Amino acid sequence: MSDVRAVRKMQQLNNLAAMVTELARPGDTIVDFCSGTGHVGIVLAHTLPDCQIILIENKEESLVRAQRRSSELGLKNIGFLQANLDYFTGAFQIGVALHACGIATDMVLEHCIQAGAAFIICPCCYGFIQNAVKFTFPKSKRFQETLTSKEHMILCRFADQTAVQLPPERRLIGKHCMGLVDLDRAWAAETHGYSVQVMTMEPESCSPKNNMLMGRPPQRTAEPAG
């Protein structure tokens, strides 16, 4: 990883860790979905020693590396599960995902809502969002009254146009489209009693995909962990 990319990754992790710390309570189980090699989960395990962190990843090689890194740091409050998101079951209080691609974001949202858990999710790969067996888009009633499924897919394609190589005007359009796609997700979650915010990571330059969705279920307040 280059120095520039490492700085950006640290900035992304700082944003997620700050939001999780705001929501977490001692004794919480926090699930890091699509955990990869454990960047997010390991930071959370170190930052929140009174919480149990579970990393879920489908790729064995990535999970083995995460386990090795965790062991080297002597972390005791962390667990690992190799599984596809479709097969995950279990109780937890907070779900986290950094750059969950396409409908993986919606799968994480579904797991969190079913568990009544808070969520902090940074979506990615908007251009890969499409209707599936479990999901149809748009998701919220208000967007369904405004956009057809085809128009929503076009919106998602534009939401992927945020690469730094693109002209500023085009990136700005992409950012607005990202906001609309995630607003649809937020409004859909709010029908389940959630309070949801669509935010931008700071600094914005930490990633072309710099949106965050933070959702609180009805029973959870913003009390910080111990």
N, C-alpha and C positions, 0 to 999 in steps of 0.2 A: 504494500500500500504506500503510495507517495505521501510526502509530507502534507501537501495541500489536501489530499483526500482524507488523510488521518485527522486533520484539523476539522474538516467538515463533518466527519463521522462523530467526533467528540461533541461538536455543537448539536448534532441531532440527538445524541444520547443525553446531553444535558437537558434538552427540551423535554424529552419523554420522562426522564428521571424526576425532574421538577414537578411535572403534572402528577405522576404516580405518588410521589411523596406527599403532595397536597391531599390526595384522596385516601391514602393507606392508613390503616389502623393496626396496632399490634395484634398479631395472631392471624392476620389476613393471609389467604392463599392467593398469589398473583401468578397468572399464567402468561408466559411469553410465547405467543403463537408464531409459527414460522420463524423459529428462533435462530436458524442458521448456526453459526459457530459460537453464539452466546453473547454477543456484544451487549445486548440490552439486559438479558437475564442476569448476567454476571455483575453488571453495574448495580442492578436492583438488589441482588443478594448482598452485596457489600454495603450498599446504602441503607438497607432496611433489614438489619439483623433479626428483628422481632417478627418478620414475615417469612412465610415459606414461598419460595419461587420455583415454579415448574416450567421447564423448557420443553416445548413440543416442536419436533422437527421430523420431516419425512426422510431426509437424507442421512444415512448412517454415518458417512464420513464426517459431515458437519457436526453431528451430535457427539461423536467420539472426540473430536477436537474441543468441543465445548466442555466435555467432561474432564479432559486433560487440563485445560486452562483453569477450570474451577478447582480441581484437586491441587494444582500448583499454588493456588491462592489460599488453600485451606478453608474453603467455604463449606459450612455444614448445613445451611438452610436452603439447599438447592437440590432439585430432582430433575430427572431427564426421562422423556418419553418419546420413542420413535413411533410416529403414527401419522396417518393422514388426518387432516382436520375433520373429515367426515366421520371418523371413528372415535373421536374424543368424547368422553363423557366424564362427568365429575363436578363436584361443587367447588366454586372459587368465588372470590369477591371482586377481583380486578383482572381484566383482560388487556393485554398490551400487544401491539404489533407494529413493527417499524417497516414501512414500505411493503405492505401486503399487496401483492400484485393482482390487479383485476378484481374478479369476484371473491378472491381470498379475503379482502376487506369485508365483504358482505357475509362471508361464512363466519368470520370472527365476530362480527356484530350479532349474528344470529345466535352463536354460542353464548355470548355475554347476556343477551336479552333473555334467553331461555334459563340461564342461571341466575338472573336478577343481579348481575354483576356490573360494576362500573367498567368503562372502557376508555382507553387512550390509544388511538389508531392513527398511523400515518399512511394513507393510501398511496398506491403507485400504479403505473401501467393502466391508466384510464382507458386507453384505446383497446384493451383486451376485455373490457366489460361488455357482456352480452347476455341475452336471455338464456337461462339454463333451467334444468328440471326444478331446482329449488327456488330460483329467483326470476322475476320478470321486472323489467325496467320501463319507465320510471317506477320507483318504489312507493312514493307518497301519493296520497289522493290529490293533493294540490298540483303536483307536477303531472299526474295522469290526466288531469283536466286541461292541461296546457300543451303537453308534448305527446306525440305519438312515440311508439317504441323506436321507430326508424329515426325520428328527430333526436331522440335521446342518444342513440348510437352516434349520430353526427356530433352532438355536443361532447360526447366522450372522446371522439377523435381529436377535436380541437383542444380538449383539456390536456392531451398529451403533447401539445406544441409549446413546451416551456424550456427546451434545451438552451443552454447558454449561447450556442452558436447561432441561434435564430435572432432576427432583428427585434429590438425592444418592443416595438408595437405588436408584433406577433406573439411574443412571450406574454405581454399584458393580456391579450385576448385569451391565451391559454390559461392564465391565472384566473381570470373571471370565469371561464368555463369549468375549471377545477372546482371553484367555489360553488357553482350551481349544482354540479354532480354531487358534491358532498352535502349541500343543503338539502337535496332530495333525500339522501340517506339520513340526515339529522331529523327531518320532519317525519320520516317513517318510524324512526326510533321513538320519537316523542309520543306517538300514538300508544306506546306501551308504558307511558308515564315517566319517561326519561326526561331529564333536562340536558340538552345537548348544545355544545358550543363548537363552531367551526373556527379554528384559529390558524395563524401562520407561525411557523417556527422562526426563532430569532437566532442569528440574522437570516434574512430570507435567502441569502447566498449559500446557506449550508446545504441546500438541495434544490434542484428544479422542481421536485415534488415536495413542497414544504408545508402542505396543509396538515392539520391535526384535528381529529374529531375526539372531543372529550365528552363523555356521557355519564351522568349520575342517575342511578335508579332512585325511585321515590324515597327509599328508606335510608339512603346514604347522604350524609352531609359532608362538608369540606373540611372536617377535622383532620389535622395532620397526624402522622404516626408519632407515638411516644416521643 
